[in-house]
């Protein structure tokens, strides 16, 4: 089926231009001023088309924790948030730490409505599996306590993982950020620092950063602080925890000066009743609110659309070498998000697609929302409705 998106403005390298987008066989075939005959047409007048977002850090909870989320519901939430590709973390039950479990996760993910890839887990004794794992985004290393039981402490194991992994994604906090930067320089591999949350961690990164070291920040650390715990309590508890306003300001500055490379959700859904227990789990959902939060902030002149597309589209594709994604470009996959900067509405728990049905931003009024999400040329989300069209696993450039 061919598709024409006409009358919209498209965002290419941060520059807004008037072009029609012609899509055929899942690809962007033509960027043109002409109106090409197509099987279906979307009139995007008054709207802007950006590349589909790539969320390089999600927990879709399948297998083993599907009461919280699964690849179908998680991908519905992603599509509603303008996300067209996700990279799923390995701390499921069982954890994705060998080829058999990776194959099982690939099978389970076939129901996903957005494109998907996987981070591979590391343990004290799975170096042989790490060496054999193909078509993965990274090897994930946990140096802190978090959901699951993948935390590693043995120095030799940690060094070995760095030496045998092309890209290591780490949950590292405080001084461990500095430690992983040093390990990367010794190993000559690449490092992806997940959910950086403090000024101290940013100082380590600024001192040690090179073109093989990348830093991620999450929306909850950008939009919430420790003060929000008074009202939200366990519903604002995640790892790393919320920090001070000074830390938050440092994160925004690091976005402006290029220290931060990506914004990813760390979408970590838990059921409301679990969050109300004494021993509640840590983590918050985020796929549906990432882009509206950023677009709302853009209209307050705190971030530009160019920076949003760099950090949420272009950079994740470059860092993880995801093939044919992250840009609006002829020959690239037709993964696109149409946004309406004038659409103003409230975040409402009961309208969310995530299975857990809550957000720490419930009742927040935001201006600027995705209205249509196109995955591989298929309209998966449009005007609040989901079309259940399965997507596919991403390919990586060599």
N, C-alpha and C positions, 0 to 999 in steps of 0.2 A: 504494500500500500504506500502511495506517495502522500506527502503532507506539505502544505505550504503555510508558513506563518507570515502573515502580511501586516503592513502598517505599523509594526512595532519598531521600537528603537533597540538596537543590539549593542551590547557592551563587549568591545574587543580591546584587550590590553588597557582597560580602564577608560577607553574613549567611546563615547556614545555616538552612534551613527544610525542613519535611517537605511535599513536594508531589509529585504524579504529573505526568509530562509526556506530553501526547498530541500526536502528530505525524501530520500528514496533508499529502500533496502537498508534501513537502520542507520544510514550515514547522512551527514550534512553534505549534500551534493552541490548546492549552489548558494552563494550569497549574492543577491542580485537586486537591482532596482526594478526589475520586471515582475509581472504577475504571471507565473508559470502555471499552466493547467495542472491540477492535482486531484487525487481521489478525495482528499479532505482539506479544508482550509480553516485556519484559526485567524480571526481578526484580532490583532493585538494592539489596536489603536489605543494610545494613551498609556501603554505599558512598556516595560523594558524586559528584554530577554537576556539572561546571563547563562553562563555554562552551569550545568547541573552541579550541585555541591558534592564534594567527596568528603565523607565523614570517616576519617582514618582511625577512629577509636569508638567502637560501640560494643555493648554486651547484650547480644540478642538472646542469651540464656538457653540456647538449644545446643546440645541435649541436656536433660537432667533438671532444668529449672523452668520448664515451660508453663508453670502456673503464673510466672511473672511476665514472660515474653516468649515469642518464638520468631522464626524467620518471616512468617507471614505478617504477624501483627507489628513486629519491629519495622519491617519494610514498608508497611502501610503508614506508620508514623513518619518514617524517613521521607517517603514520597510527599506526604502532606506538608512536610517542612522544606520542600524544594531540594532534597538530597537524592541524588541518582545513583550513588555508589557508596557502599560502606565496607569497612574492614573490621572484621569481628575478632574479638579477643578470645584467648584460649581457656580462661578459667571457668569452664563449664563443668558438668559432672557426667562422665569423667572428663578430665582436662584434655585438651588437644595437644598431646605430647608424644604421639607416635603416628606412624603413617596410617594405621588401621583407623584410628579415631579421626584423623584428618579426612580420610575417604568417607567416613560415616557423616561427618559434618558437611562435606560437599554434597552428599546425597540429600541431607535434610534441608540444605539451603536452596535446593532447586525450586522451592515454593516462593522464594523471595521475589518481590515485585520491583526491587532495585538491584543493580549490579552488586556483586559481593566478592570479597577476598578475605583471606584469613591470616592472622598472626599465629605463629606456632609457639607452643609453650616450651619452657625449659625446666629440667629437673636435675637432681644430683647425678643421674645416671642415664641421660638420654642423648648424649653427644652423637652416637651412631645414628639415631633417628633424625637429629638435626641435620647431619651431613646428607642424609637421603631425601629430606623434604624438598619438594619441587613446587614451583608456582605459589610461593608464599610471599606475603608482604614483608615480614620480619620474623625474627625470633624474639619473643617477649620474655623479659627477665624481671622478676619481682624482687626488689631489695628491701621492701617494706611489707608489713602485714596488711593484707587486703582480703576481699572476698575470695574464698578458695584456699588452697593449701600449697601454693606454688612458690612461697618465699624461699630464697636461697641465701645461705650464709657462708658456705665454704669458699675460701679465696681461690683455691685451685679450680674448683668447678666454674666459678664466675669467669676467671681468666680464660678457661678452656672454651666457654661459650662465646666469648668475644673473639677468640682466635678462629673459631669455626663457623662464624655467622657473618654474612655479607652486611646485614643490617640488624642491629639490636635495638629493640624498643624497650625502654626501661620505665618501671615505676620506681623512681629514686627521689628521695626528699633530702633537703638540707645538705650536709656534707657528702652524702652519697652521690649527689649530682656532680660534684667535683671529682669524686672517685671514678665515676663512669666516663667522664671526659678524659681523664688520664689513661684509663684502660683502652679507650678508643684510639688515642694517639699511639699507644704501644702496639695495638693490634692492626692498625691501618685499615680498619673497617669503618662502617657508618653507624652513627648513633642517633636515635630518635628519643628525645626526652619528653615523656608524657606529662600532661597536666601540671606544668610549672605553676607554682602558686605564691611564691614569696620573693621579696626584694633580694634576700640573701641568695636564693637560687639563681636569680637573674645576674647577680654580681659574678658568681662562678662562671656562668655561661658567657658573659661578656668578656671575661678574661681569657677563657679557653676556646672560644668558638672558632671554627674554621669551616671550610666548605663541605666537610663530612659530618658536621654536627648540627642537628636540627632541634628546634624547641616548639612545643605545643602548649597552648593555653585553652582552658575550657570556658564556656559561657558562665557557669556558676561562679567561677573565681573572678570573672569580669563584672558580674552584675549583682553579686551578693557578697556580704562581709560577715564576720563573726557576730556582728550586732543583730543580723537577721535570725540568729538562733533563738533569740528571745521570743520571737513570734512563731517561727516555723518549727522550732525544736528539732525532733529527729528527722523531719522532712527536709531539713537543710544540712543533715550530717552526711558527709562523704569523705573519701580519702583521696588525696590530701584534704584536710579540713579547711574550712573557710578562714581567711586571714583578716588582717586589719585594712582600714581604708588606705593606709600608706602603701601596703603591699599591692592592693588593687590599683592604685594610681601608678605604681611602678610597672605593672603589667600593661596598662594602656600605653605608657610611654615606650615600653619595649615593643609594642605593636608598631608604633609610629617610627621608631628608629631602626626597625628591621631585625631586632634581636629575636623576636618571635616569628616563626615560619608558618605555623598553621593554627587555626582554631578548629577544635574537634569537640564533640559533645561529651565523650565518656558516658554516653547514654547507658544508665545503670538502673533499670526499673526494678522496684520491689513493690509488693502489694501493700496497700494502705494498712491492713491489719498487722502485717509484719512490722511496719514502721512504728506501730503503736505498742509493740511489745517492749518489755524491759531490756532485753538483749536484742535490740533492733539491728537490722543490717544497714550497711553504709552504701550510699549511692543515690543519685537522682536521675530521672529521665530527662532527655534534652533534645531529641531529634526534631520535634515539631516546633520548638521555640527558638532554636539557634538563629535562623535567618530573620524572623520577625524582630528579635532583640537587636540584631545588628543593623537592620534597615531603619528601625526606630531611632537608634543611636546615630546613624548616618545623617538623619534629618535634624539632629541636634549638633551637627558639624563636629562630631567626635571621631568619626572614621569616614573614609571615602568608599564609594562603590568599587573603585579600582583596588583598594586595599582588601575589601571583603572578598572579591573574586580571586585576588592573589592568594590569600590565606586559606580560603575554603574550596578553591577549584584548581587553580594552576599549580600552586606549590605542592599539595598532596600528590598530584599526578606526577610531578617531577621527582619528588623525594622518593616515592615508592615505585617509580618507573612504570606507572600504569599506562598501558598503551592506548593511544587515540582518545584520551579524555582530558578534561580540564580547560579546554579552549573551545570557542566558537570558530571553527576553521573547516574549510572544505576538505573532505576526506576523513574527518574525525567522526566518532560516534555521535549520533543525534541524542545526546543527553543534555537537556535544556530545561531551564526554569523561567517561567514568565512571572514577573513580579509587578504588583500594583502598589506604587508608593503612596497613593492616596487612600488606600483601604485601611480603615482604622477599626479595630475590634479588640474585644477583651479575650484573654486566654481563659478558657473555661474547662475545668476538669472533665465534665461529662461529655464534651465534644472531642476529646482527644482520641486518637486511634490506638495509642499504646495500650497494651492489655492492662497495665496497672492503673490507668485512668486518674492520674494526678500529676501536677506539676508544681514546683516551688514558685512558679510565676502566676499561679492561678489568681485571677481578677486583675492582673496587670493589663492596662490598656496600651496597645502598641499600634503604631502607624507604619504601614509597609509590610505586605504579606505576599508569599507565593500564591498564585491563583491557578497555575497550571504547571504540572511536572511531566516532562516527556523523557522516557527511558528507552534508548535504542529505537527512537522514532515512534514509540507507542505512547499514547496519552494515558498515563497511569493515575494522575490526579488532576481533577478539573472541577472548579467551583464547589469544593467541599466534598466531592464524591470520588471514590476509589474505583478504578477499573482493574480487575485482577488479571493482569498479563504478566506471566513469569519473565524474569530477566535472566542474566547469565553471569558466570564467574568471569572476573576480569583476567586479561592477559597482561604480562609484564614485558617491557622492552629488555632485551639482553644487555 
